[in-house]
Amino acid sequence: MAGITLEKGKAIYTYGQPMTALHLITTGKVRADYPGGSYTLGKGDVIGICEICSEIHFVSYTVTETATILSYPLSSINVLNDLLQKHADMARFFLISACRQINTLQNSLSNSEITSNNLYQHLVADYDNYTMLCERYRIRPRELDSLNDLNVYMAEEAEEPWLTGYYQGLTNIYAGEHFRDFLKEASVSMGILKRGSLDFQRVWTALEEQSAYQKQLAGFYFNESGNDLYDFYTSLYYKLDSGCEELPEVLSIIRRIAEQPENKIAVSMQLAESRIKQFTGTLSLTDNTDSEAADSVSLPQELAGSLNTILDFAGRELGISDSFRQHVHSYKLLSDKNSMDGNVCALRRALTEEFYVLYTALFEQTLTTDEVPTAVWMFLYFGYVDEDLAGIKNTATLYHMLPNITDSSAFGVYTFYHWLLAIFRGEKEPSRNEFDQDYTDFLHKQKMSGTVTEQDLMALEQNSMSKVNYELQNMFPTVNKITYGRISTFCPIFTAESAQKDLETAYVTVSKLAKASELVRKVDYSAFYREGLDMDHIDVMGKIPVHSEYIPDVILFPNAGIRTVMWQEIEGKKRNTPGRMCFSLFHMEDLTTSYLRMTAEFRWELCKRIQGARWNDVSEASLTSEYFDYIQFYRKNHELSNEAKERIRNGLMQTKNSFREMFVRDYIQWVVYEGNGSPRLNKVARKIFFTYCPFTTDICDKLDSNPMYADLLSRHRLQRAQKKHQLEMLRKKLWNSGTTVPDTLEQELAYFEK
């Protein structure tokens, strides 16, 4: 049979053309295009073999290197069956090519699903960040059309991952030595090809759906109307003052949106590039950055070759030194360290795993020596690894910050290194893991499963380093990624790209945290108070509850991040212990707003912990039960106006029906606006918050003139007066009897004076 020669660029088939023949490639290369991607066919591959059960081609084929093909007419499936019976050797080419193409498409589907979900998360995060910035600077945010109707991608049919191994196995069989035995049964070959064609078409359909979904997501970044995130952020950039500390962050986001090609697939490239060029042109007229001044910063001599210094200190016993060094160098060469390319994602994952192994080794080393290199301390505190990755200016900044980092545990603030030290010294217990197990629970579960013996259990309960390792292996990787914020592109190594704001401005200090905490407690004074009994004076105090304040510990993680985590509301199972809030050491968002959000989450989780299984049972009044009932049955609540109900409905859509997130939003409104006499909540929500998160006396006095608070203030003052009277009568009784008045009684009276 004579072959047909096709020149480079020749379109063999396009989507929708009739399926009339198969073509065996004898030389050259052909590109097969499917929704969202393509793959290459070469010598021995068969064009159309995966479409035999279709009347039309749904894959397009284009010659990329001058090719020669042999054609086999295919008027019906029976013709193929006859061909396989008469030419067994041809069947081998057909089967191997079909299996290879199916596997290629199956792998693309897996990657596409990850990409779809990552794009969705990026979109939601970008819009949430935009609205947050607008609220922070009192700018009315614009709304993205139909964003609330968009959900994370869910495939209609579940993926069948076993197919990859199945078709790979078939490829190995027919490419192996004993393929002839299998080719004797033409019906088997025919069955494999038919099933493969159906599987190929199913995967192609799923890819088509995902491609459409990704294009829909891209439309929120760039679309024909201009009502998109690119315009939102560029407009916001112009509205912010030139000295605003958020300007670099906004500019960084604008550039990222412009640089990512997946954001521009919903419009013509010409339109997108035109808008980008317009903004950069305007920016160049107003940009007064002095780049020469930035470049004048010199690198401290002792930080030259930081990576080698760090690895040398870790010791030769560390098995990952060579691979970590290689991965760091590969990472440095990347032009886009946030790329979603499979190889880049794999590199970030490898670096992440090795980073935590290295962190553990370095921590152990610091326990045994006083001579710790500066680069090692910078690794432990900041996640710093390499001066080139961090940038010379950032490296110098970190270097000068280092002497100011001290143990602030007396103030309840810990760098992650000092937190590990506190656990090692027995001052703190390890945190719960992601399954809500504390260290003791974990050990007992290990014992029940037979993993450890009773003797091992007793030893591990007292082993300080085992406790540290529990923290390093559980809480650290999870929270470090969450606080970083950009989960899909997370890498724990400090880079210049991760520092979206001036480091000195973003640096979280004890004084900044104290200020943020004070601002919250000036409004919600009872935020961190808990009720309990004075067991030391139970004969005097009886069952009168006393309030004690336990301000949460703050743990600062070694990254430059944008998120915070309320990891646990109490320590272990003791209710009279501080909770644990987690921040990045360099927090790129507004610290007070983030602390306020953490306080809201703390209130919600603590109430759930105290109430137990009845946290949402309205028959037992509590903050969570009343708020849960309010949100769950808002449609039937006659105290709510139609406008208020609509706001609740919209809020639930935006928070994906998360009652906790709804509470957090309302709590922020309560503290920021209602606490300043600017009503934002409806009367039902306001009553709940006034009951369980009351304002200080000073704020209540200022609200006297506002009729919206009249009934709430009256009831609140009456309840406080009754409790205060009860305590004063007890104190008077103790005075009259000559009994010493406990300090807790005086403290409780002071509590009701706030």
Buried (B, 14 or more C-beta within 10 A) or exposed (E): EEBEBBEEEBEBBEEEBEBBBBBBBBEBBBBBBBBBBBBEBBEEBBBBBBBBBBEEBBBBBBBBBBBBBBBBEBEEEEBBBEBBEEBBEBBBBBBBBBBBBBBBBBBBBBBBBBBBBBBBBBBBBBBEBBBBBBBEEEBEBBEBEEBEEBEEBEEEEEBEEEBBEBBBEBBEBBEEEEBEEBBEEBEBBBEBBBBBBBBBBBBBBBBBBBBEBBBBBBBBBBBEEEEBBBBBBBEBBEEBEEEBEBBBBBBBBBBBBBEBEBBBBBBEEEBBEEBBEEBEEEBEEEEEEEEEEEEEEEBBEEBEEBBEBBBBBBEEEBEBBEEBBEBBEBBBEBEEBBBBEEEBBEBBEBBBBBBBBBBBBBBBBBEEEEEEBBBBBBBBBBBBBBBBBBBBBBBBBBBEBBEEBEEBBEBBBBBBBBBBBBBBEEEBBBBBBEEEBBBBBBBBEBBEEEEBEEEBBEEBEEEEBBBBBBBBBBBBBBBBBBBBBBEBBBBBBBBBBBBBBBBEEBBBBBEBBBBBBEBBBBBBBBBBBBEEBBEEBEEBBEEBEBBBBBBBBBBBBBBBBBBBBBBBBBBBEEBEBBBBBBBBBBBBBBBBBBBBBBBBBBBBBBBBBBBEEBBBBBEEEBBBBBBBBBBEEBEEBEEBEEEBBEBBEEBBEBBEEBBBBBBBBBBBBBBBEBBEEEBEBBBBBBBBBBBBBBBBBEBBEBBEEEEBBEEBBEEBEEEBEEBBEEBEEBBEEBEEEEEEBBEBBEBBBEBBEB
